[in-house]
């Protein structure tokens, strides 16, 4: 095979494969829990523990929520908390203080590949999107 056409052939095969794949197949780490799954008698941290893509560290009562696989030496590695489309920061405590579990309609976890285009550098390690009623 002519080496001049090999990169072009690879690009064609990649585009053919990418166009036949569904977006849901490509983002397997996305999960959401809505309506009936949310128990208002449980805390937010209990609900976040149900997501396999999140790592939760208990630092003496202060929780740190990170996305699995996301690592940085120079940054905090924490996910961004978003409540009703408003970013509230990377602190679990501030997000927990702002919501009432009886009003939560849906909790969704966005991986970094979906959070960063929406929220910029603040979503570089993923986002936990909380929607209330």
C-alpha positions, 0 to 999 in steps of 0.5 A: 500500500502506498504510504502517502495514502495511509493517513488519509485512509486512517482518517476515513476509517475513524470518521466512518466509525465515529459517525456510526457510534451513538453518543450514549455509547461514547460517554458511559461514565454519565449517570443521572438519578431523578425523581423516584430515585431520590430519597429526601430522607438521605443526605446529598453525600449518600446520593453521591455515593451511588455514582461509581464515577465519583470518589468521596473522601471524608476529611474529618467531617469535610467531604471532598468529591472527585471524579475517578481518574482525574488527577492533577498535581497543581489543582484541587481535583474537585468536581464543580457543583452546579445548582439550577444551572448556577456554578456554586464552586468546588466545595461540597459543604457550600453546595450541601448548605444551599439545597434542601433534599426535599426539593431535589428533582435530579442529580447528574454527574458530568465527566470532564469531557462534557463539563469543561466545554460548558463551565470552562476551567472550573469544570475541568474535573467534572461537575455534579449538576443538581436540579431542584423542583 
